[in-house]
Amino acid sequence: MSLSLPNTAAQKNPITPGTSLSARDYNSMWLSPSSRYAFGFYQQGKNHFVVGIWLVDKMSNKVLVWTADRDGPPVTSTAELRLTMNGTIILTEQQRQDKLIVDAKARASSASMLDSGNFVIYGDNDNTNTIWQSFEHPTDTLLESQSLPCIRQLTSSLSETDSSTGRFCLHMKDDGNLVLYPEYIAETRWDAYWASNTTSSYSVKYYLSLNSTGSLQIWNSRNDSSPIATLPGAENDQQKTGGNQIIYRATLDFDGGFRLHAHHVNNGSDKIIASWPGENPCEVNGFCSFNSYCTLHDDKPLCNCLTGYKFIDSNKKTLGCERNYSKAECRGRKDGVAFYDMVPMNNIVWREHPYFETEDMSSDQNCSFACLVDCNCWAALYDGSRCKKQGFPLRYVRRAHESEASSTAFIKCSFVFSNYNIHPLHLQDSGIEVQKANEHWEHGAE
């Protein structure tokens, strides 16, 4: 039988079975020896909490680095945590069924919150047999001395204030390539928006590691003498403050950016010292969802609907857009001309794989018309010679940089005369029924 021990103040090692924490008590937490990290109830919102690990800093806001049961509902101040002899941590809350949030699947003697940020459960009395550790179950953060093994991933949080599973993932592939993807996709090369390009032709186990000097390195488990790659970042960022005064962490943030942080303990400052894929959030595939495009305003990313589309939820513009007209039945080129028009949008590009591409299109007009009469085409991109056809929905669209090659996108829409002053006569093709198209234009047919 375990003895329930109330924990009315912050407790350091060891944590024995039966010890409990309460969300009601602000000081109820399990601290690391130096009080650098804490395990317990992290407040998220006015009256809600999540169970997690955070970096403790009296000079700045607490930084959440790990979350338990991240997709479970937030809990209230009536919630309690208890470590059991069975190697589990049980979450109890009034009017809710008890929930198992950690399960070591073995008998436990104690647990510890370590100064590395790793929460561990031990299976023997001398703390040599670790039966569970948070480092093996990362959420969105990699801490010093922590590794991300192959076929494992970091997953972003949903927002700055919601730690539940978000829209992006960092995947350590089994071929040695470290890749950023939108979550819940096929993970093809078209979906990736950044990669370390460290693939290998032979099969070994790779892992990503963050060391105490701020170096993010990819290692080959067969050869631990040197890494196969070091991501450009903070190799010399210790400056002159002493390595023990800086805490490094790498986070996959809610906007899809993978960033390396240096937290200076002496003054509480936290700075980003490296970022992938870069400083422009619009480089992230899927930052703006279907049928919308990403653009920068005062260096902040904004999502806008493509012509002919409207926001699914105007309060959550990253959710994407839907058609603002009824889709007509399309059975061939005549229906395309009768019911739709192609609206040009300058400086719009996308990374999506086209289902059709030709390199000998003579003009943007011909590219536009080729999409108009194709029932499967909903957008076309022309860059001077190549014409790329895109199906529905339209993904990974953004406003092009000034330095990028000039291109014109054409978006298929219904005739909406109040918004688009575009006449079908601008389309040039010997097979087009111009007279029929003009009749539809004059009579206002959609």
Long-range contacts (C-beta under 8 A, 24 or more apart in sequence): 2-84, 2-85, 4-82, 10-35, 10-38, 12-113, 13-110, 13-112, 13-113, 14-110, 14-111, 14-112, 14-127, 15-83, 15-110, 15-111, 15-112, 15-113, 16-83, 16-110, 17-83, 17-84, 17-85, 17-108, 17-109, 17-110, 18-82, 18-83, 18-84, 18-85, 19-82, 19-83, 20-80, 20-81, 20-82, 20-83, 21-80, 21-81, 21-82, 22-79, 22-80, 23-49, 23-75, 23-76, 23-77, 23-78, 23-79, 23-80, 24-77, 24-78, 30-111, 30-113, 30-119, 31-56, 31-113, 32-112, 32-113, 32-114, 32-115, 32-117, 33-114, 33-115, 34-115, 36-115, 36-117, 36-247, 36-265, 37-65, 37-113, 37-114, 37-115, 37-116, 37-117, 38-113, 39-113, 39-119, 40-81, 41-75, 41-79, 41-81, 42-67, 44-74, 44-161, 44-162, 44-163, 45-74, 45-161, 47-76, 47-77, 48-74, 48-75, 48-76, 49-74, 49-75, 49-76, 49-77, 49-79, 50-74, 50-75, 50-163, 51-75, 51-81, 51-91, 51-101, 52-163, 53-113, 53-117, 53-119, 53-134, 55-117, 55-247, 55-249, 55-263, 57-263, 57-265, 57-268, 58-268, 59-267, 59-268, 60-268, 60-269, 60-270, 63-249, 63-263, 63-270, 64-163, 65-117, 65-141, 65-143, 65-249, 66-117, 66-119, 66-134, 66-137, 66-138, 66-139, 66-141, 67-139, 67-140, 67-157, 67-163, 68-101, 68-102, 69-99, 69-101, 70-139, 70-157, 70-163, 70-164, 70-165, 71-164, 71-165, 72-99, 72-101, 83-108, 83-111, 83-121, 84-108, 87-121, 87-123, 87-131, 87-132, 102-132, 103-132, 104-131, 104-132, 105-131, 106-131, 106-132, 116-143, 116-144, 116-145, 116-146, 117-143, 117-144, 117-146, 117-249, 118-143, 118-145, 118-146, 139-163, 140-166, 140-251, 140-252, 140-253, 141-249, 141-250, 141-251, 141-252, 142-208, 142-210, 142-216, 142-249, 142-250, 142-251, 143-210, 143-248, 143-249, 144-210, 144-211, 144-212, 144-247, 144-248, 144-249, 145-209, 145-210, 145-211, 145-212, 146-209, 146-210, 147-207, 147-208, 147-209, 148-172, 148-207, 148-208, 148-209, 149-205, 149-206, 149-207, 150-174, 150-176, 150-205, 150-206, 150-207, 154-251, 154-252, 154-258, 155-183, 155-252, 156-183, 156-252, 156-253, 156-254, 156-255, 156-256, 157-253, 157-254, 158-254, 159-254, 160-254, 166-254, 167-254, 167-256, 167-286, 167-318, 168-252, 168-254, 168-255, 168-256, 168-284, 168-286, 169-252, 170-252, 170-258, 172-206, 172-207, 172-208, 172-218, 173-199, 173-206, 174-203, 174-205, 174-206, 175-199, 175-200, 175-206, 176-200, 176-204, 176-206, 176-218, 176-220, 176-228, 178-208, 178-218, 178-231, 180-252, 180-256, 180-258, 180-276, 180-277, 180-284, 181-285, 182-256, 182-285, 182-286, 185-286, 188-353, 190-351, 190-352, 190-353, 190-396, 191-285, 192-285, 193-256, 193-277, 193-283, 193-284, 193-285, 193-286, 193-351, 193-396, 194-258, 194-276, 194-277, 194-283, 196-229, 196-231, 198-228, 198-229, 200-228, 210-248, 210-249, 210-250, 212-243, 212-248, 213-237, 213-238, 213-243, 213-248, 214-238, 214-246, 214-248, 214-260, 214-262, 214-273, 216-250, 216-260, 216-274, 231-260, 231-274, 231-276, 232-274, 233-260, 233-273, 233-274, 234-260, 234-262, 234-273, 234-274, 237-262, 237-273, 241-266, 255-281, 255-284, 255-287, 255-301, 256-281, 256-284, 256-285, 256-286, 256-287, 257-281, 257-284, 282-398, 282-399, 283-398, 285-351, 285-395, 285-396, 286-395, 286-396, 287-318, 288-317, 288-318, 288-320, 288-397, 288-398, 289-318, 289-319, 289-320, 289-321, 289-395, 290-320, 290-321, 290-393, 290-394, 290-395, 291-320, 291-321, 291-322, 291-323, 291-393, 291-394, 291-397, 292-317, 292-320, 292-321, 292-397, 293-348, 293-350, 293-397, 293-398, 293-399, 294-397, 294-398, 294-399, 295-398, 295-399, 296-399, 306-345, 306-348, 306-379, 306-394, 306-397, 306-411, 307-343, 307-345, 307-411, 307-413, 307-419, 307-420, 308-343, 308-411, 308-412, 308-413, 308-414, 308-416, 320-393, 325-413, 325-414, 325-416, 325-446, 326-414, 326-446, 328-414, 328-446, 330-375, 331-375, 332-373, 332-375, 333-373, 333-374, 333-431, 333-432, 334-433, 334-436, 335-375, 336-372, 336-373, 336-374, 336-375, 336-412, 337-372, 337-373, 337-424, 337-427, 337-432, 337-433, 337-436, 337-437, 338-436, 338-437, 338-440, 338-445, 339-414, 339-415, 339-440, 339-445, 339-446, 340-372, 340-412, 340-413, 340-414, 340-415, 341-372, 341-412, 341-413, 341-414, 341-415, 341-420, 341-422, 341-424, 342-368, 342-369, 342-371, 342-372, 342-380, 342-410, 342-411, 342-412, 342-413, 342-422, 342-427, 343-410, 343-411, 343-412, 343-413, 343-420, 343-422, 344-368, 344-408, 344-409, 344-410, 345-408, 345-409, 345-410, 345-411, 346-408, 346-409, 347-399, 347-400, 347-406, 347-407, 348-381, 348-397, 348-398, 348-399, 348-400, 348-407, 348-408, 348-409, 349-381, 349-397, 349-398, 349-399, 349-400, 349-404, 349-407, 349-409, 350-379, 350-381, 350-390, 350-394, 350-395, 350-396, 350-397, 350-398, 350-409, 351-396, 352-390, 352-394, 352-395, 352-396, 352-397, 354-381, 354-388, 354-389, 354-390, 355-389, 355-390, 355-391, 356-388, 356-389, 357-386, 357-387, 357-388, 357-389, 358-386, 358-387, 359-385, 359-386, 360-385, 361-385, 361-386, 361-387, 364-408, 364-410, 365-426, 365-427, 365-428, 366-428, 366-429, 367-410, 368-410, 368-427, 369-427, 369-428, 369-429, 369-432, 371-410, 371-412, 372-412, 372-427, 373-429, 373-432, 377-412, 378-411, 378-412, 379-409, 379-410, 379-411, 379-412, 380-409, 380-410, 381-407, 381-408, 381-409, 381-410, 382-407, 382-408, 382-409, 382-410, 383-407, 414-446, 415-440, 415-441, 415-444, 415-445, 415-446, 416-446, 417-444
